[in-house]
Amino acid sequence: MASSSASNLMVFMAIMVASMQLYGTLAQTTHVVGDTMGWTIPQGGATAYTTWASQQTFTVGDILVFNFTNGAHDVAEVSTAAYDSCTSTNPISLSTTSPTSLTLTTAGTHYYICTFTSHCQIGQKLTINVSTLATTPPTTPTTPTPPPTTGTPPSITPTTPASPPTTTPTPPSTTPVEPCPPTSSPSSSPLSPPLVTSGNATPPPSNGAPSFTVMVPATLLAIGLVYLNY
């Protein structure tokens, strides 16, 4: 089990190294020194190469290409002191064949001159700053947001109907009204029958009005007299 894990680790490391080398190869940039001007004695002095270098980005793995006339120029990588004094003694590297391609293998400042007499002094010199290969941080995978569930009807909150008025109608008053008793006595009505008494009961006073039993015979008598006169 342990040997299998070690084997897998070795394979993983080999893949990583190969990927880094492939990435470095794909990421390298080829810089033609001076562009169309090439590697020669510049008309404006050393400022021409300083201006060209300021417009470039140099990274470990990039390639410098020097185009020059064979036998009239060369290219040497030198130290800082040799660059400042234009000394060609003990150069780091020297190439006399054009075109010369130099791969930038280390970061830092690199110095190049032409070793032909007085060419460095009149401006055929180059300084570049090389940076390390920029690494891209791994991208953290983002968990996708699930789409909204379809087919689910929207939630509808039922509306509570308005409550009816709570006022209870007041029924009309049904209190019975007692009828008023007649104000006249039954005995005072002219149509009431005469009060009949028996024994020694005292008849009610007549108050001076003739009795009904007396008025009837008298009336009949008057009618009879009138009839006889005719």
Secondary structure, 3 states (H helix, E strand, C coil): CHHHHHHHHHHHHHHHHHHHHHHHHHHCCEEECCHHHCCCCCCCCCHHHHHHHHCCCEECCCEEEECCCECCECEEEECHHHHHHCCCCCCCEEECCCCEEEECCCCEEEEEECCCCCCCCCCCEEEEEEECCCCCCCCCCCCCCCCCCCCCCCCCCCCCCCCCCCCCCCCCCCCCCCCCCCCCCHHHCCCCCCCCCCCCCCCCCCCCCCCHHHHHHHHHHHHHHHHHHC
